[in-house]
Amino acid sequence: MFQKTKNIDTAFRYIRFFSLAFLAACVLISVFIAYKSYQLSSQSQNKVFILANGKALEAYAADRKDNIPVEAKDHVKMFHHFFFSLDPDDKVIQANITKALYLADNSAKQQYDNLKENGYYSNLISGNISQEIIMDSIIINTDVYPFYFRYKGKQKIIRPTTIVTRNLITEGYLRNVSRSDNNSHGFLIEKWRTLENTDINIQNR
Protein backbone atom coordinates (compact mmCIF):
# COMPACT_ATOMS: atom_id res chain seq x y z
CA MET A 1 0.00 0.00 0.00
CA PHE A 2 2.76 2.40 1.01
CA GLN A 3 4.82 1.38 -2.02
CA LYS A 4 1.90 2.28 -4.34
CA THR A 5 1.50 5.66 -2.67
CA LYS A 6 5.23 6.29 -2.98
CA ASN A 7 5.16 5.39 -6.70
CA ILE A 8 2.22 7.72 -7.33
CA ASP A 9 3.98 10.55 -5.47
CA THR A 10 7.18 10.00 -7.46
CA ALA A 11 5.25 9.90 -10.73
CA PHE A 12 3.43 13.12 -9.78
CA ARG A 13 6.77 14.84 -9.04
CA TYR A 14 8.16 13.72 -12.41
CA ILE A 15 5.06 14.96 -14.21
CA ARG A 16 5.24 18.30 -12.37
CA PHE A 17 8.97 18.67 -13.14
CA PHE A 18 8.39 17.78 -16.79
CA SER A 19 5.47 20.23 -17.03
CA LEU A 20 7.52 23.06 -15.50
CA ALA A 21 10.47 22.29 -17.79
CA PHE A 22 8.17 22.20 -20.82
CA LEU A 23 6.56 25.50 -19.79
CA ALA A 24 9.98 27.13 -19.30
CA ALA A 25 11.11 25.87 -22.71
CA CYS A 26 7.94 27.29 -24.34
CA VAL A 27 8.52 30.66 -22.67
CA LEU A 28 12.17 30.75 -23.81
CA ILE A 29 11.23 29.79 -27.37
CA SER A 30 8.46 32.43 -27.42
CA VAL A 31 10.86 35.14 -26.18
CA PHE A 32 13.47 34.10 -28.75
CA ILE A 33 10.91 34.16 -31.60
CA ALA A 34 9.61 37.57 -30.48
CA TYR A 35 13.18 38.96 -30.34
CA LYS A 36 14.09 37.63 -33.80
CA SER A 37 10.82 38.93 -35.25
CA TYR A 38 11.53 42.40 -33.83
CA GLN A 39 15.09 42.26 -35.18
CA LEU A 40 13.93 41.28 -38.67
CA SER A 41 11.23 43.95 -38.59
CA SER A 42 13.79 46.62 -37.69
CA GLN A 43 16.10 45.49 -40.47
CA SER A 44 13.32 45.48 -43.04
CA GLN A 45 12.38 49.06 -42.15
CA ASN A 46 15.86 50.16 -43.15
CA LYS A 47 15.44 48.71 -46.63
CA VAL A 48 13.83 50.51 -49.53
CA PHE A 49 13.34 49.06 -52.98
CA ILE A 50 13.54 51.44 -55.93
CA LEU A 51 12.26 50.51 -59.37
CA ALA A 52 14.69 51.68 -62.05
CA ASN A 53 14.54 50.58 -65.68
CA GLY A 54 12.29 47.67 -64.74
CA LYS A 55 14.66 46.39 -62.05
CA ALA A 56 14.12 46.48 -58.29
CA LEU A 57 17.18 47.98 -56.61
CA GLU A 58 17.66 47.77 -52.86
CA ALA A 59 18.50 50.95 -50.94
CA TYR A 60 19.19 51.39 -47.25
CA ALA A 61 17.80 54.06 -44.96
CA ALA A 62 20.29 55.97 -42.81
CA ASP A 63 20.16 58.58 -40.08
CA ARG A 64 20.08 62.15 -41.37
CA LYS A 65 23.18 63.07 -39.35
CA ASP A 66 25.21 60.54 -41.38
CA ASN A 67 24.21 62.21 -44.66
CA ILE A 68 24.31 65.91 -43.73
CA PRO A 69 27.60 66.75 -45.54
CA VAL A 70 26.54 64.90 -48.72
CA GLU A 71 22.99 66.29 -48.77
CA ALA A 72 24.17 69.81 -47.92
CA LYS A 73 26.69 69.82 -50.78
CA ASP A 74 24.11 68.53 -53.24
CA HIS A 75 21.61 71.16 -52.08
CA VAL A 76 24.12 73.97 -52.67
CA LYS A 77 25.18 72.45 -56.01
CA MET A 78 21.59 72.14 -57.29
CA PHE A 79 20.71 75.68 -56.19
CA HIS A 80 23.61 77.14 -58.18
CA HIS A 81 22.82 74.88 -61.14
CA PHE A 82 19.23 76.12 -61.33
CA PHE A 83 20.10 79.76 -60.64
CA PHE A 84 22.91 80.02 -63.20
CA SER A 85 22.04 77.44 -65.90
CA LEU A 86 19.95 79.49 -68.31
CA ASP A 87 19.02 79.52 -71.98
CA PRO A 88 17.51 82.26 -74.17
CA ASP A 89 13.98 81.08 -73.45
CA ASP A 90 11.67 82.82 -71.01
CA LYS A 91 10.02 79.55 -69.92
CA VAL A 92 13.38 77.85 -69.26
CA ILE A 93 14.61 80.84 -67.25
CA GLN A 94 11.42 81.01 -65.22
CA ALA A 95 11.37 77.25 -64.56
CA ASN A 96 14.99 77.15 -63.38
CA ILE A 97 14.75 80.27 -61.24
CA THR A 98 11.56 78.97 -59.61
CA LYS A 99 13.33 75.72 -58.70
CA ALA A 100 16.28 77.68 -57.31
CA LEU A 101 14.12 79.98 -55.19
CA TYR A 102 12.51 76.99 -53.46
CA LEU A 103 15.99 76.17 -52.12
CA ALA A 104 16.89 79.61 -50.73
CA ASP A 105 15.44 82.50 -48.74
CA ASN A 106 14.82 86.11 -49.70
CA SER A 107 18.54 86.81 -50.21
CA ALA A 108 18.39 84.84 -53.49
CA LYS A 109 15.08 86.46 -54.46
CA GLN A 110 16.65 89.90 -54.02
CA GLN A 111 19.54 89.00 -56.33
CA TYR A 112 17.06 87.67 -58.89
CA ASP A 113 14.96 90.85 -58.65
CA ASN A 114 18.05 93.04 -59.09
CA LEU A 115 19.15 91.11 -62.20
CA LYS A 116 15.64 91.22 -63.64
CA GLU A 117 15.31 94.95 -62.99
CA ASN A 118 18.64 95.58 -64.73
CA GLY A 119 17.38 93.68 -67.81
CA TYR A 120 19.80 90.77 -67.40
CA TYR A 121 17.31 88.06 -68.38
CA SER A 122 15.86 90.13 -71.22
CA ASN A 123 19.37 90.52 -72.62
CA LEU A 124 19.88 86.74 -72.50
CA ILE A 125 16.75 86.22 -74.60
CA SER A 126 17.30 89.06 -77.06
CA GLY A 127 21.00 88.25 -77.49
CA ASN A 128 20.52 84.45 -77.81
CA ILE A 129 22.89 83.94 -74.89
CA SER A 130 23.16 80.68 -72.93
CA GLN A 131 24.68 80.39 -69.51
CA GLU A 132 25.99 77.36 -67.62
CA ILE A 133 27.79 76.72 -64.36
CA ILE A 134 30.58 74.23 -63.64
CA MET A 135 31.23 73.48 -59.99
CA ASP A 136 34.84 73.48 -58.74
CA SER A 137 34.34 72.91 -55.01
CA ILE A 138 31.92 73.31 -52.13
CA ILE A 139 33.10 73.75 -48.54
CA ILE A 140 30.54 73.00 -45.80
CA ASN A 141 31.14 73.55 -42.08
CA THR A 142 28.77 71.18 -40.26
CA ASP A 143 30.32 71.81 -36.82
CA VAL A 144 28.33 75.00 -36.25
CA TYR A 145 24.61 75.44 -36.99
CA PRO A 146 23.40 77.01 -39.25
CA PHE A 147 25.97 75.42 -41.58
CA TYR A 148 28.28 77.83 -43.41
CA PHE A 149 29.14 77.06 -47.04
CA ARG A 150 31.38 78.50 -49.74
CA TYR A 151 30.80 77.64 -53.40
CA LYS A 152 33.46 77.97 -56.11
CA GLY A 153 32.74 77.43 -59.77
CA LYS A 154 33.17 78.58 -63.35
CA GLN A 155 30.36 80.40 -65.11
CA LYS A 156 30.26 80.12 -68.91
CA ILE A 157 28.37 82.75 -70.87
CA ILE A 158 27.94 81.54 -74.46
CA ARG A 159 27.24 84.37 -76.90
CA PRO A 160 26.88 84.06 -80.68
CA THR A 161 30.44 85.35 -81.20
CA THR A 162 32.27 84.66 -77.90
CA ILE A 163 32.40 82.39 -74.87
CA VAL A 164 33.14 84.24 -71.65
CA THR A 165 34.36 82.25 -68.65
CA ARG A 166 33.87 83.87 -65.26
CA ASN A 167 35.13 82.88 -61.84
CA LEU A 168 32.24 82.60 -59.37
CA ILE A 169 32.54 82.44 -55.57
CA THR A 170 29.49 82.66 -53.29
CA GLU A 171 28.80 82.00 -49.63
CA GLY A 172 25.84 81.54 -47.33
CA TYR A 173 24.32 79.42 -44.58
CA LEU A 174 22.10 76.35 -44.50
CA ARG A 175 19.31 75.75 -42.02
CA ASN A 176 17.01 72.77 -41.68
CA VAL A 177 13.45 72.89 -43.04
CA SER A 178 10.84 70.27 -43.86
CA ARG A 179 11.47 68.05 -46.88
CA SER A 180 9.11 68.42 -49.81
CA ASP A 181 8.84 67.68 -53.52
CA ASN A 182 10.40 71.09 -54.20
CA ASN A 183 13.09 70.74 -51.53
CA SER A 184 14.11 67.10 -51.23
CA HIS A 185 17.14 67.68 -48.98
CA GLY A 186 15.30 69.73 -46.35
CA PHE A 187 17.72 72.69 -46.29
CA LEU A 188 17.21 76.39 -46.94
CA ILE A 189 20.03 78.70 -48.07
CA GLU A 190 20.19 81.93 -46.08
CA LYS A 191 22.26 85.12 -46.35
CA TRP A 192 23.47 84.11 -49.80
CA ARG A 193 25.84 86.57 -51.45
CA THR A 194 28.34 86.67 -54.28
CA LEU A 195 31.95 87.24 -53.24
CA GLU A 196 33.50 87.19 -56.71
CA ASN A 197 32.23 87.08 -60.29
CA THR A 198 35.01 88.18 -62.62
CA ASP A 199 36.02 87.38 -66.21
CA ILE A 200 38.99 85.01 -66.49
CA ASN A 201 38.83 84.11 -70.19
CA ILE A 202 37.20 85.32 -73.42
CA GLN A 203 37.24 82.95 -76.38
CA ASN A 204 36.14 83.83 -79.90
CA ARG A 205 33.81 81.39 -81.63
Order of alpha helices (4+ residues) and beta strands (2+ residues): alpha-beta-beta-alpha-alpha-alpha-alpha-beta-beta-beta-beta
